[in-house]
Amino acid sequence: MTLVVKEIRDAFREAKVSDEAADAAGKIIADQDARVEKVESRLNLLTWMVGTNVVLTIAVIGGVIGILTRLH
């Protein structure tokens, strides 16, 4: 369990929330944190994929324009 989740669980316990409810809240937050990390990693991958696609598209268009200018 991460330090932040432990701190949140402890804060719930200090607020007189039952141990079971505090543990459940800590687990929910940990699950959400894991999901956010997964989405962030996928977003990073998609960012690289789109960037690569843009660069390659520009290179192809530049090549086509170069060929067309030599034909005239």
BELMOVEN-V592098 format. One record per backbone hydrogen bond with DSSP energy under -0.5 kcal/mol. CO is the residue of the C=O (numbers start at 1). NH is the residue of the N-H. E is the energy in kcal/mol with one decimal. If there is no record, write none. Layout:
CO|NH|E / CO|NH|E
This chain:
2|6|-2.2 / 3|7|-2.5 / 4|8|-2.3 / 5|9|-2.6 / 6|10|-2.6 / 7|11|-2.2 / 8|12|-2.3 / 9|13|-2.0 / 10|14|-2.3 / 11|15|-1.4 / 12|17|-2.2 / 13|16|-1.5 / 18|22|-2.7 / 19|23|-2.7 / 20|24|-2.4 / 21|25|-2.5 / 22|26|-2.2 / 23|27|-2.3 / 24|28|-2.3 / 25|29|-2.4 / 26|30|-2.2 / 27|31|-2.5 / 28|32|-2.4 / 29|33|-2.5 / 30|34|-2.1 / 31|35|-2.1 / 32|36|-2.5 / 33|37|-2.2 / 34|38|-1.9 / 35|39|-2.4 / 36|40|-2.6 / 37|41|-2.1 / 38|42|-2.0 / 39|43|-2.5 / 40|44|-2.2 / 41|45|-1.9 / 42|46|-2.6 / 43|47|-2.3 / 44|48|-2.1 / 45|49|-2.3 / 46|50|-2.6 / 47|51|-2.4 / 48|52|-2.5 / 49|53|-2.2 / 50|54|-2.5 / 51|55|-2.3 / 52|56|-2.5 / 53|57|-2.4 / 54|58|-2.5 / 55|59|-2.1 / 56|60|-2.4 / 57|61|-2.6 / 58|62|-2.6 / 59|63|-2.3 / 60|64|-2.5 / 61|65|-2.6 / 62|66|-2.3 / 63|67|-2.3 / 64|68|-2.6 / 65|69|-2.2 / 66|70|-1.3 / 67|71|-1.2 / 68|72|-0.8
